[in-house]
Amino acid sequence: MSQAKLAEILGKPASYVAKYELGERRLDPVELCVILKVTGADFELFFLKLYEGSPIRL
C-alpha cells in the first residue's frame, strides 16, 4: 500500500505517514491498530514478533 493511500485512509496528508517511516513520528496505538487492519496484517503475529524482539520479558 502506498503512503498516499494509507494517508487517505487515515485522513492525514502523505507527509504524516512519511514521518512514521523516517522515525520522525511515533505511532499512536489506535493508529497502529487501524494500519494493521487496513493492511491486512495479523494482529497476533505482529505483537508476538514485537514481544519476541523485546529485551524485556514479563
C-alpha positions as CSV (number, residue, x, y, z in Angstrom):
1,M,0.0,0.0,0.0
2,S,1.3,3.4,-0.9
3,Q,1.9,6.2,1.6
4,A,-0.7,8.3,-0.3
5,K,-3.3,5.5,0.0
6,L,-2.6,4.9,3.7
7,A,-2.7,8.7,4.4
8,E,-6.1,8.9,2.6
9,I,-7.5,6.1,4.8
10,L,-6.2,7.8,7.9
11,G,-7.5,11.2,6.8
12,K,-4.0,12.6,7.0
13,P,-1.5,14.1,4.5
14,A,1.1,11.8,2.9
15,S,3.8,13.7,4.8
16,Y,2.2,12.5,8.1
17,V,2.7,8.8,7.0
18,A,6.2,9.5,5.7
19,K,7.3,10.7,9.1
20,Y,6.4,7.2,10.5
21,E,8.8,5.6,8.0
22,L,11.5,8.2,8.7
23,G,11.2,7.7,12.5
24,E,10.2,11.3,13.0
25,R,6.8,10.5,14.4
26,R,5.6,7.8,16.8
27,L,2.6,5.8,16.0
28,D,-0.4,6.3,18.3
29,P,-1.7,2.8,19.4
30,V,-5.1,3.5,17.8
31,E,-3.4,4.5,14.5
32,L,-1.3,1.3,14.7
33,C,-4.4,-0.8,15.0
34,V,-6.0,0.9,12.0
35,I,-2.9,0.4,10.0
36,L,-2.7,-3.2,10.9
37,K,-6.4,-3.7,9.9
38,V,-6.3,-1.8,6.6
39,T,-3.1,-3.6,5.5
40,G,-4.5,-7.0,6.4
41,A,-1.7,-7.7,8.9
42,D,-2.1,-10.4,11.5
43,F,-2.5,-8.6,14.9
44,E,-1.4,-11.6,17.0
45,L,1.6,-12.3,14.8
46,F,2.6,-8.6,14.8
47,F,2.5,-8.3,18.6
48,L,4.2,-11.7,19.1
49,K,7.1,-10.7,16.9
50,L,7.3,-7.4,18.7
51,Y,7.4,-9.2,22.1
52,E,9.9,-11.7,20.9
53,G,12.2,-8.9,19.8
54,S,11.9,-7.0,23.1
55,P,14.8,-7.3,25.7
56,I,12.1,-7.0,28.5
57,R,10.4,-10.2,29.5
58,L,7.3,-10.2,31.5
